[in-house]
Structure formats: C-alpha cells, structure tokens
Amino acid sequence: MKFALITAILLSSIGVAQAANAEKGQALVEKGNCASCHGAGLNAPILPAYPKLAGQHADYLYYSLRAYQVGGSNAQFGRNNAVMSSQAKPYSDADLHDMAAYIAKLPGNFVIKK
C-alpha cells in the first residue's frame, strides 16, 4: 500500500516541473559574462584552475550553480568561491535551470570512454 501511494505521488509530480529555456539561458550567460573566465564557448578557460563548462550535464551544472549560491552556510552542500558565489547569487532557481540547459547544449570536448 505504501509503495502504491509513493508511486502515485511521484508520478503526479512529474508534470509539475517547468522545462528549462535554453534561449533564455543563453541571454543570462552572456549577461553574466561567463566567457570572461570560462573562455570562448565556455570551453577554453583563461586559467587552468577554471573548469570547462560546455557539454557538462545540465543537472551537474544546475547543482553546481546552486551550491555556489548557498556558499559556506551549508557545509554539506555549499561551495566556497568568492567570485562564483557573487556571480550566482542574483539568479532565480528557474534562471539557473535555464543557464544549465544552455551550457549543456554547447559542444564540449570531454572524452567519454565506452
């Protein structure tokens, strides 16, 4: 009985999430000037310490941006980086999803072994 109830709740919540808008994400990424550190196409960082973002999974990108928003206030989830924390703070949750959707669609050069 519990399994059926939990399954029903999970299935009913599937349609609640709004799809991310990659076009809006592109505008937000350009407005935030992400390429100034992460390089052209977000795939050529200006310093080796900065990550390549293009082609990363959207979920990973979203949770990374969200963790920068949280910062050091949550040791189990937050990420401490003064620059990224200030960059991520002004965006809404929907904005972060949109940005992640756009960045995930960019061509990256990650190697996937199969």
Secondary structure by P-SEA (a helix, b strand, c coil): caaaaaaaaaaaacccbbbbbaaaaaaaaaaacccccccccccccccccccccccccaaaaaaaaaaaaacccccccccccaaaaaaaccccaaaaaaaaaaaaaccccccccc
